[in-house]
Amino acid sequence: MHLATGSQNATAPPALSVENVSHSYGPRKALANVTFEIAPSTFTVLLGLNGAGKTTLFSLVTRLFAVQRGHIGIFGCGIDRSPGAALRMLGVVFQPRTLDLDLTVAQNLYYHAALHGIGRSAARQTAEKLLQQVALAHRAGDRVRDLSGGQMRRVEIARALLHRPRLLILDEPTVGLDIKARSDILSHVRALVAGEGVTVLWATHLVDEIADDDDLIVLHRGRMLAHGPVSQVVAGSGEPNVRAAFTRLTEVDAASETT
């Protein structure tokens, strides 16, 4: 079952376009002909169980893995043909923690800024602003290892935004966090879309992180089962809510593999 995406402004390139992307690890196929587009300044949830292919897709978008088949573009820039231009518009929060625990919060941000060619003065000003936004300005001089898991995630989000990307992708960013930390991070990222026009692709296996007005992609065993506004995905499944719709879609897909 596949649901079509909504209409987009024909004059503006999609924030992220994934066209017929497939990827295999030896004989195991992790992604099979995945195709979708994400409109600018939207919040899109990539929903899938562990093993669905979410991390593989993110690894391809960020060029950690080479694309074996298909095409990926960021605001019209192909990551194969124009990787520098494409990646400059991309901010990433990976599922594993990637901060240096022995550096301070500020030092982690300054190091990342230097990798993007941002001067020290500009880096300091931007870092201060971003740490204020994530309510961690008072921890700038503290070593990262002294922060909670939720605070580390907020630092990673601030770091991902340092070079002012237009697209922010987050791979299971709330894994291992308590309910309040999860809620705070999700609220902050949603505010980036509403207030600053950042486009967000949020990968998760948690249905309760989905809002009614989100764009939703359902990925299961490397295949895209549905894509569209949440209401459209739910209606197309014939179920009353997102949780039931996801269960229905994945059960139908699993049944199709055995017939």
Phi and psi in degrees as GROMACS dihedral restraints (atoms count N, CA, C in turn):
[ dihedral_restraints ]
;  ai    aj    ak    al  type     phi  dphi    fc
    3     4     5     6     1  -140.8    20    10
    4     5     6     7     1   134.9    20    10
    6     7     8     9     1  -110.6    20    10
    7     8     9    10     1   137.8    20    10
    9    10    11    12     1   -73.6    20    10
   10    11    12    13     1   153.5    20    10
   12    13    14    15     1   -77.3    20    10
   13    14    15    16     1   163.0    20    10
   15    16    17    18     1   -74.3    20    10
   16    17    18    19     1   172.7    20    10
   18    19    20    21     1   -74.5    20    10
   19    20    21    22     1   152.0    20    10
   21    22    23    24     1  -126.5    20    10
   22    23    24    25     1   164.5    20    10
   24    25    26    27     1   -66.3    20    10
   25    26    27    28     1   116.9    20    10
   27    28    29    30     1   -65.7    20    10
   28    29    30    31     1   -21.3    20    10
   30    31    32    33     1   -85.9    20    10
   31    32    33    34     1   -13.6    20    10
   33    34    35    36     1  -109.0    20    10
   34    35    36    37     1   130.9    20    10
   36    37    38    39     1   -68.9    20    10
   37    38    39    40     1   151.5    20    10
   39    40    41    42     1   -64.3    20    10
   40    41    42    43     1   151.0    20    10
   42    43    44    45     1   -62.4    20    10
   43    44    45    46     1   -39.3    20    10
   45    46    47    48     1  -142.1    20    10
   46    47    48    49     1   128.0    20    10
   48    49    50    51     1  -123.0    20    10
   49    50    51    52     1   129.8    20    10
   51    52    53    54     1  -123.7    20    10
   52    53    54    55     1   117.6    20    10
   54    55    56    57     1  -121.5    20    10
   55    56    57    58     1   112.5    20    10
   57    58    59    60     1    49.8    20    10
   58    59    60    61     1    46.5    20    10
   60    61    62    63     1   -86.1    20    10
   61    62    63    64     1   126.5    20    10
   63    64    65    66     1  -128.2    20    10
   64    65    66    67     1   149.0    20    10
   66    67    68    69     1  -152.0    20    10
   67    68    69    70     1   137.4    20    10
   69    70    71    72     1  -129.2    20    10
   70    71    72    73     1   147.7    20    10
   72    73    74    75     1  -108.5    20    10
   73    74    75    76     1    93.9    20    10
   75    76    77    78     1    63.5    20    10
   76    77    78    79     1  -129.0    20    10
   78    79    80    81     1   -78.9    20    10
   79    80    81    82     1   -11.6    20    10
   81    82    83    84     1   -89.7    20    10
   82    83    84    85     1   122.6    20    10
   84    85    86    87     1   -88.0    20    10
   85    86    87    88     1   119.3    20    10
   87    88    89    90     1   -91.4    20    10
   88    89    90    91     1   -31.6    20    10
   90    91    92    93     1  -137.6    20    10
   91    92    93    94     1   140.3    20    10
   93    94    95    96     1  -131.6    20    10
   94    95    96    97     1   103.0    20    10
   96    97    98    99     1    51.9    20    10
   97    98    99   100     1    49.4    20    10
   99   100   101   102     1   -78.6    20    10
  100   101   102   103     1   128.2    20    10
  102   103   104   105     1  -139.6    20    10
  103   104   105   106     1   125.8    20    10
  105   106   107   108     1  -165.9    20    10
  106   107   108   109     1   164.6    20    10
  108   109   110   111     1  -130.7    20    10
  109   110   111   112     1   146.7    20    10
  111   112   113   114     1  -118.4    20    10
  112   113   114   115     1   127.4    20    10
  114   115   116   117     1   -75.4    20    10
  115   116   117   118     1   151.1    20    10
  117   118   119   120     1   -60.6    20    10
  118   119   120   121     1   149.7    20    10
  120   121   122   123     1    59.1    20    10
  121   122   123   124     1    40.7    20    10
  123   124   125   126     1  -126.3    20    10
  124   125   126   127     1   161.8    20    10
  126   127   128   129     1  -110.3    20    10
  127   128   129   130     1   113.1    20    10
  129   130   131   132     1  -114.4    20    10
  130   131   132   133     1   131.7    20    10
  132   133   134   135     1  -100.8    20    10
  133   134   135   136     1   127.8    20    10
  135   136   137   138     1  -100.2    20    10
  136   137   138   139     1   102.4    20    10
  138   139   140   141     1  -101.2    20    10
  139   140   141   142     1   127.7    20    10
  141   142   143   144     1  -169.9    20    10
  142   143   144   145     1   151.7    20    10
  144   145   146   147     1   -70.0    20    10
  145   146   147   148     1   167.8    20    10
  147   148   149   150     1   -57.8    20    10
  148   149   150   151     1   132.5    20    10
  150   151   152   153     1    91.4    20    10
  151   152   153   154     1     2.8    20    10
  153   154   155   156     1   -71.8    20    10
  154   155   156   157     1   -24.6    20    10
  156   157   158   159     1   114.9    20    10
  157   158   159   160     1     7.3    20    10
  159   160   161   162     1   -61.8    20    10
  160   161   162   163     1   -48.4    20    10
  162   163   164   165     1   -68.4    20    10
  163   164   165   166     1   -36.7    20    10
  165   166   167   168     1   -60.6    20    10
  166   167   168   169     1   -44.6    20    10
  168   169   170   171     1   -60.8    20    10
  169   170   171   172     1   -44.2    20    10
  171   172   173   174     1   -63.7    20    10
  172   173   174   175     1   -36.7    20    10
  174   175   176   177     1   -65.4    20    10
  175   176   177   178     1   -31.6    20    10
  177   178   179   180     1   -74.8    20    10
  178   179   180   181     1   -43.0    20    10
  180   181   182   183     1   -61.2    20    10
  181   182   183   184     1   -38.4    20    10
  183   184   185   186     1   -88.3    20    10
  184   185   186   187     1     0.0    20    10
  186   187   188   189     1    67.7    20    10
  187   188   189   190     1    20.8    20    10
  189   190   191   192     1   -66.7    20    10
  190   191   192   193     1   -33.3    20    10
  192   193   194   195     1  -116.1    20    10
  193   194   195   196     1   146.7    20    10
  195   196   197   198     1   -77.1    20    10
  196   197   198   199     1   143.6    20    10
  198   199   200   201     1   -72.6    20    10
  199   200   201   202     1   121.2    20    10
  201   202   203   204     1   -80.1    20    10
  202   203   204   205     1   -38.0    20    10
  204   205   206   207     1  -152.4    20    10
  205   206   207   208     1   134.3    20    10
  207   208   209   210     1   106.6    20    10
  208   209   210   211     1  -168.1    20    10
  210   211   212   213     1  -143.4    20    10
  211   212   213   214     1   141.3    20    10
  213   214   215   216     1  -128.0    20    10
  214   215   216   217     1   130.5    20    10
  216   217   218   219     1  -129.8    20    10
  217   218   219   220     1   147.3    20    10
  219   220   221   222     1  -121.3    20    10
  220   221   222   223     1   112.0    20    10
  222   223   224   225     1    49.8    20    10
  223   224   225   226     1    44.1    20    10
  225   226   227   228     1    86.1    20    10
  226   227   228   229     1    -5.1    20    10
  228   229   230   231     1   -99.9    20    10
  229   230   231   232     1   117.3    20    10
  231   232   233   234     1   -69.9    20    10
  232   233   234   235     1   134.6    20    10
  234   235   236   237     1   -72.0    20    10
  235   236   237   238     1   -16.3    20    10
  237   238   239   240     1   -86.4    20    10
  238   239   240   241     1   -40.4    20    10
  240   241   242   243     1   -87.9    20    10
  241   242   243   244     1   -34.9    20    10
  243   244   245   246     1  -132.2    20    10
  244   245   246   247     1    63.3    20    10
  246   247   248   249     1   -62.2    20    10
  247   248   249   250     1   -38.7    20    10
  249   250   251   252     1   -62.8    20    10
  250   251   252   253     1   -49.2    20    10
  252   253   254   255     1   -64.1    20    10
  253   254   255   256     1   -40.0    20    10
  255   256   257   258     1   -66.0    20    10
  256   257   258   259     1   -47.5    20    10
  258   259   260   261     1   -72.7    20    10
  259   260   261   262     1   -23.3    20    10
  261   262   263   264     1   -65.6    20    10
  262   263   264   265     1   -22.7    20    10
  264   265   266   267     1   -94.2    20    10
  265   266   267   268     1     6.9    20    10
  267   268   269   270     1  -118.2    20    10
  268   269   270   271     1   131.7    20    10
  270   271   272   273     1  -115.9    20    10
  271   272   273   274     1   143.1    20    10
  273   274   275   276     1  -133.2    20    10
  274   275   276   277     1   136.5    20    10
  276   277   278   279     1  -121.8    20    10
  277   278   279   280     1   109.1    20    10
  279   280   281   282     1   -80.5    20    10
  280   281   282   283     1   160.1    20    10
  282   283   284   285     1   -63.9    20    10
  283   284   285   286     1   -48.9    20    10
  285   286   287   288     1   -70.7    20    10
  286   287   288   289     1   147.8    20    10
  288   289   290   291     1   -64.1    20    10
  289   290   291   292     1   135.3    20    10
  291   292   293   294     1  -126.4    20    10
  292   293   294   295     1    13.0    20    10
  294   295   296   297     1   -81.9    20    10
  295   296   297   298     1   153.4    20    10
  297   298   299   300     1   -83.5    20    10
  298   299   300   301     1   112.5    20    10
  300   301   302   303     1   -66.2    20    10
  301   302   303   304     1   -24.7    20    10
  303   304   305   306     1   -90.6    20    10
  304   305   306   307     1    -7.4    20    10
  306   307   308   309     1   -93.8    20    10
  307   308   309   310     1   160.4    20    10
  309   310   311   312     1   -75.2    20    10
  310   311   312   313     1   168.4    20    10
  312   313   314   315     1   -56.6    20    10
  313   314   315   316     1   -48.9    20    10
  315   316   317   318     1   -63.1    20    10
  316   317   318   319     1   -41.0    20    10
  318   319   320   321     1   -63.0    20    10
  319   320   321   322     1   -37.7    20    10
  321   322   323   324     1   -60.9    20    10
  322   323   324   325     1   -41.3    20    10
  324   325   326   327     1   -70.4    20    10
  325   326   327   328     1   -40.9    20    10
  327   328   329   330     1   -64.1    20    10
  328   329   330   331     1   -38.7    20    10
  330   331   332   333     1   -63.9    20    10
  331   332   333   334     1   -44.0    20    10
  333   334   335   336     1   -63.5    20    10
  334   335   336   337     1   -41.4    20    10
  336   337   338   339     1   -61.1    20    10
  337   338   339   340     1   -40.7    20    10
  339   340   341   342     1   -62.4    20    10
  340   341   342   343     1   -37.1    20    10
  342   343   344   345     1   -62.6    20    10
  343   344   345   346     1   -27.6    20    10
  345   346   347   348     1   -95.7    20    10
  346   347   348   349     1     8.8    20    10
  348   349   350   351     1    74.3    20    10
  349   350   351   352     1    22.1    20    10
  351   352   353   354     1   -87.9    20    10
  352   353   354   355     1   127.5    20    10
  354   355   356   357     1   -64.8    20    10
  355   356   357   358     1   159.8    20    10
  357   358   359   360     1   -61.3    20    10
  358   359   360   361     1   -41.7    20    10
  360   361   362   363     1   -65.2    20    10
  361   362   363   364     1   -47.1    20    10
  363   364   365   366     1   -65.0    20    10
  364   365   366   367     1   -38.1    20    10
  366   367   368   369     1   -63.1    20    10
  367   368   369   370     1   -41.5    20    10
  369   370   371   372     1   -64.3    20    10
  370   371   372   373     1   -44.6    20    10
  372   373   374   375     1   -63.8    20    10
  373   374   375   376     1   -44.7    20    10
  375   376   377   378     1   -67.8    20    10
  376   377   378   379     1   -41.1    20    10
  378   379   380   381     1   -62.7    20    10
  379   380   381   382     1   -42.7    20    10
  381   382   383   384     1   -60.7    20    10
  382   383   384   385     1   -42.9    20    10
  384   385   386   387     1   -64.1    20    10
  385   386   387   388     1   -45.5    20    10
  387   388   389   390     1   -68.0    20    10
  388   389   390   391     1   -37.8    20    10
  390   391   392   393     1   -67.9    20    10
  391   392   393   394     1   -32.0    20    10
  393   394   395   396     1   -65.5    20    10
  394   395   396   397     1   -40.6    20    10
  396   397   398   399     1   -64.1    20    10
  397   398   399   400     1   -33.8    20    10
  399   400   401   402     1   -97.4    20    10
  400   401   402   403     1    13.9    20    10
  402   403   404   405     1    59.0    20    10
  403   404   405   406     1    41.1    20    10
  405   406   407   408     1  -131.4    20    10
  406   407   408   409     1    18.7    20    10
  408   409   410   411     1   -59.9    20    10
  409   410   411   412     1   -32.5    20    10
  411   412   413   414     1   -75.3    20    10
  412   413   414   415     1    -8.0    20    10
  414   415   416   417     1  -109.2    20    10
  415   416   417   418     1    11.1    20    10
  417   418   419   420     1   -56.8    20    10
  418   419   420   421     1   -35.6    20    10
  420   421   422   423     1   -91.3    20    10
  421   422   423   424     1     1.6    20    10
  423   424   425   426     1   -87.4    20    10
  424   425   426   427     1   148.0    20    10
  426   427   428   429     1   -68.9    20    10
  427   428   429   430     1   144.1    20    10
  429   430   431   432     1   -60.1    20    10
  430   431   432   433     1   -34.3    20    10
  432   433   434   435     1   -63.4    20    10
  433   434   435   436     1   -15.2    20    10
  435   436   437   438     1   -91.0    20    10
  436   437   438   439     1     0.9    20    10
  438   439   440   441     1   -90.9    20    10
  439   440   441   442     1   159.5    20    10
  441   442   443   444     1   -77.5    20    10
  442   443   444   445     1   170.1    20    10
  444   445   446   447     1   -61.0    20    10
  445   446   447   448     1   -41.3    20    10
  447   448   449   450     1   -65.8    20    10
  448   449   450   451     1   -38.3    20    10
  450   451   452   453     1   -66.5    20    10
  451   452   453   454     1   -38.4    20    10
  453   454   455   456     1   -61.9    20    10
  454   455   456   457     1   -41.3    20    10
  456   457   458   459     1   -61.5    20    10
  457   458   459   460     1   -41.2    20    10
  459   460   461   462     1   -64.7    20    10
  460   461   462   463     1   -36.6    20    10
  462   463   464   465     1   -64.3    20    10
  463   464   465   466     1   -40.9    20    10
  465   466   467   468     1   -64.3    20    10
  466   467   468   469     1   -36.3    20    10
  468   469   470   471     1   -67.1    20    10
  469   470   471   472     1   -43.3    20    10
  471   472   473   474     1   -60.0    20    10
  472   473   474   475     1   -42.4    20    10
  474   475   476   477     1   -63.0    20    10
  475   476   477   478     1   -41.9    20    10
  477   478   479   480     1   -64.5    20    10
  478   479   480   481     1   -23.3    20    10
  480   481   482   483     1   -95.4    20    10
  481   482   483   484     1    -2.2    20    10
  483   484   485   486     1   -58.0    20    10
  484   485   486   487     1   -39.7    20    10
  486   487   488   489     1   -92.3    20    10
  487   488   489   490     1    14.6    20    10
  489   490   491   492     1    57.9    20    10
  490   491   492   493     1    57.8    20    10
  492   493   494   495     1   -72.0    20    10
  493   494   495   496     1   157.1    20    10
  495   496   497   498     1   -93.5    20    10
  496   497   498   499     1   -19.4    20    10
  498   499   500   501     1  -126.2    20    10
  499   500   501   502     1   127.6    20    10
  501   502   503   504     1  -118.4    20    10
  502   503   504   505     1   123.5    20    10
  504   505   506   507     1  -116.7    20    10
  505   506   507   508     1   137.7    20    10
  507   508   509   510     1  -131.9    20    10
  508   509   510   511     1   124.6    20    10
  510   511   512   513     1  -101.0    20    10
  511   512   513   514     1   105.6    20    10
  513   514   515   516     1    46.9    20    10
  514   515   516   517     1    55.0    20    10
  516   517   518   519     1   -70.3    20    10
  517   518   519   520     1   -14.4    20    10
  519   520   521   522     1  -105.9    20    10
  520   521   522   523     1     7.6    20    10
  522   523   524   525     1   -59.8    20    10
  523   524   525   526     1   130.4    20    10
  525   526   527   528     1    82.9    20    10
  526   527   528   529     1     1.8    20    10
  528   529   530   531     1   -98.1    20    10
  529   530   531   532     1   155.6    20    10
  531   532   533   534     1   -76.2    20    10
  532   533   534   535     1   172.6    20    10
  534   535   536   537     1   -59.5    20    10
  535   536   537   538     1   -43.2    20    10
  537   538   539   540     1   -67.5    20    10
  538   539   540   541     1   -43.2    20    10
  540   541   542   543     1   -62.5    20    10
  541   542   543   544     1   -40.8    20    10
  543   544   545   546     1   -59.5    20    10
  544   545   546   547     1   -48.0    20    10
  546   547   548   549     1   -62.8    20    10
  547   548   549   550     1   -42.3    20    10
  549   550   551   552     1   -63.2    20    10
  550   551   552   553     1   -44.4    20    10
  552   553   554   555     1   -67.3    20    10
  553   554   555   556     1   -43.0    20    10
  555   556   557   558     1   -63.2    20    10
  556   557   558   559     1   -41.8    20    10
  558   559   560   561     1   -63.6    20    10
  559   560   561   562     1   -41.3    20    10
  561   562   563   564     1   -63.6    20    10
  562   563   564   565     1   -44.5    20    10
  564   565   566   567     1   -67.5    20    10
  565   566   567   568     1   -39.1    20    10
  567   568   569   570     1   -62.2    20    10
  568   569   570   571     1   -36.0    20    10
  570   571   572   573     1   -65.8    20    10
  571   572   573   574     1   -29.5    20    10
  573   574   575   576     1   -63.9    20    10
  574   575   576   577     1   -36.5    20    10
  576   577   578   579     1   -69.7    20    10
  577   578   579   580     1   -48.8    20    10
  579   580   581   582     1   -69.5    20    10
  580   581   582   583     1   -39.5    20    10
  582   583   584   585     1   -93.9    20    10
  583   584   585   586     1   -29.0    20    10
  585   586   587   588     1  -123.3    20    10
  586   587   588   589     1    -1.1    20    10
  588   589   590   591     1    73.7    20    10
  589   590   591   592     1    15.5    20    10
  591   592   593   594     1   -69.3    20    10
  592   593   594   595     1   140.0    20    10
  594   595   596   597     1   -89.4    20    10
  595   596   597   598     1   135.4    20    10
  597   598   599   600     1  -125.7    20    10
  598   599   600   601     1   133.6    20    10
  600   601   602   603     1  -116.0    20    10
  601   602   603   604     1   113.5    20    10
  603   604   605   606     1  -112.6    20    10
  604   605   606   607     1   109.9    20    10
  606   607   608   609     1   -92.0    20    10
  607   608   609   610     1   133.3    20    10
  609   610   611   612     1  -158.1    20    10
  610   611   612   613     1   162.0    20    10
  612   613   614   615     1  -111.4    20    10
  613   614   615   616     1     6.8    20    10
  615   616   617   618     1  -101.6    20    10
  616   617   618   619     1   110.5    20    10
  618   619   620   621     1   -63.7    20    10
  619   620   621   622     1   -30.4    20    10
  621   622   623   624     1   -72.9    20    10
  622   623   624   625     1    -2.0    20    10
  624   625   626   627     1   -90.6    20    10
  625   626   627   628     1     0.8    20    10
  627   628   629   630     1   -95.6    20    10
  628   629   630   631     1   132.4    20    10
  630   631   632   633     1  -100.6    20    10
  631   632   633   634     1   158.1    20    10
  633   634   635   636     1   -61.7    20    10
  634   635   636   637     1   -28.8    20    10
  636   637   638   639     1   -98.6    20    10
  637   638   639   640     1    12.6    20    10
  639   640   641   642     1   -75.7    20    10
  640   641   642   643     1   158.7    20    10
  642   643   644   645     1   -87.5    20    10
  643   644   645   646     1   140.7    20    10
  645   646   647   648     1  -130.8    20    10
  646   647   648   649     1   130.1    20    10
  648   649   650   651     1  -116.4    20    10
  649   650   651   652     1   127.5    20    10
  651   652   653   654     1  -104.9    20    10
  652   653   654   655     1   120.0    20    10
  654   655   656   657     1  -117.5    20    10
  655   656   657   658     1   132.0    20    10
  657   658   659   660     1  -145.9    20    10
  658   659   660   661     1   121.4    20    10
  660   661   662   663     1    51.8    20    10
  661   662   663   664     1    40.5    20    10
  663   664   665   666     1    83.4    20    10
  664   665   666   667     1    -0.9    20    10
  666   667   668   669     1  -115.6    20    10
  667   668   669   670     1   143.2    20    10
  669   670   671   672     1   -86.8    20    10
  670   671   672   673     1   119.6    20    10
  672   673   674   675     1   -94.4    20    10
  673   674   675   676     1   -27.1    20    10
  675   676   677   678     1  -161.9    20    10
  676   677   678   679     1   153.3    20    10
  678   679   680   681     1  -155.3    20    10
  679   680   681   682     1   128.2    20    10
  681   682   683   684     1   161.9    20    10
  682   683   684   685     1  -177.2    20    10
  684   685   686   687     1   -57.1    20    10
  685   686   687   688     1   148.9    20    10
  687   688   689   690     1   -52.9    20    10
  688   689   690   691     1   -44.9    20    10
  690   691   692   693     1   -60.3    20    10
  691   692   693   694     1   -35.8    20    10
  693   694   695   696     1   -71.8    20    10
  694   695   696   697     1   -41.9    20    10
  696   697   698   699     1   -63.2    20    10
  697   698   699   700     1   -43.7    20    10
  699   700   701   702     1   -64.2    20    10
  700   701   702   703     1   -47.3    20    10
  702   703   704   705     1   -62.0    20    10
  703   704   705   706     1   -40.1    20    10
  705   706   707   708     1   -67.5    20    10
  706   707   708   709     1   -24.9    20    10
  708   709   710   711     1   -81.8    20    10
  709   710   711   712     1   -17.3    20    10
  711   712   713   714     1    78.0    20    10
  712   713   714   715     1    14.6    20    10
  714   715   716   717     1  -109.2    20    10
  715   716   717   718     1   165.4    20    10
  717   718   719   720     1   -84.3    20    10
  718   719   720   721     1   -17.6    20    10
  720   721   722   723     1  -154.1    20    10
  721   722   723   724     1   174.7    20    10
  723   724   725   726     1   -64.0    20    10
  724   725   726   727     1   -43.1    20    10
  726   727   728   729     1   -59.7    20    10
  727   728   729   730     1   -47.0    20    10
  729   730   731   732     1   -67.7    20    10
  730   731   732   733     1   -36.9    20    10
  732   733   734   735     1   -63.5    20    10
  733   734   735   736     1   -43.5    20    10
  735   736   737   738     1   -62.9    20    10
  736   737   738   739     1   -44.1    20    10
  738   739   740   741     1   -60.5    20    10
  739   740   741   742     1   -44.9    20    10
  741   742   743   744     1   -62.1    20    10
  742   743   744   745     1   -47.6    20    10
  744   745   746   747     1   -60.8    20    10
  745   746   747   748     1   -44.9    20    10
  747   748   749   750     1   -71.8    20    10
  748   749   750   751     1   -33.9    20    10
  750   751   752   753     1   -67.5    20    10
  751   752   753   754     1   -42.3    20    10
  753   754   755   756     1   -62.8    20    10
  754   755   756   757     1   -41.2    20    10
  756   757   758   759     1   -64.4    20    10
  757   758   759   760     1   -42.8    20    10
  759   760   761   762     1   -64.9    20    10
  760   761   762   763     1   -38.8    20    10
  762   763   764   765     1   -65.5    20    10
  763   764   765   766     1   -35.7    20    10
  765   766   767   768     1   -66.6    20    10
  766   767   768   769     1   -27.3    20    10
  768   769   770   771     1   -72.8    20    10
  769   770   771   772     1   -23.2    20    10
  771   772   773   774     1   -97.4    20    10
  772   773   774   775     1    -3.5    20    10
